[in-house]
Amino acid sequence: MAQPTAAPTMEKHKRNEDILPPRAAATSEAGQGAVSAREKAYLRYRLLATMVQGTAAALPEAWQPYRTVDEARVGAQEMLHNHRVLRVAIVEDRIPPQFVEWVSR
């Protein structure tokens, strides 16, 4: 005996766009300046050193933010002059840090 087949019920899956209210765009000059300053903050780079022994906290290049990758590469080469530094990672200064490239001897 054949059982009647029920039509499949489709539940609508809500997306974030359906649940969250849309974000307001910055319309004033001050609001646009804040948005551009926030975007520029992500365009900074930092150096993370892999050490033979100890930490890179005593190296000034590890604390300094760099505006461009080229500036970060110069700082990494200066950091590699220390005999305890094996290699240096250039990362974007954000949370979590975004890897850019390795610099080694």
Secondary structure, DSSP 8 states (H G I E B T S, - for coil): ---------------HHHHS-------SHHHHHHHHHHHHHTT-EEEEEEESSS-GGG-HHHH--BSSHHHHHHHHHHHTTSTTEEEEEEEESSSS-EEEEEEE-
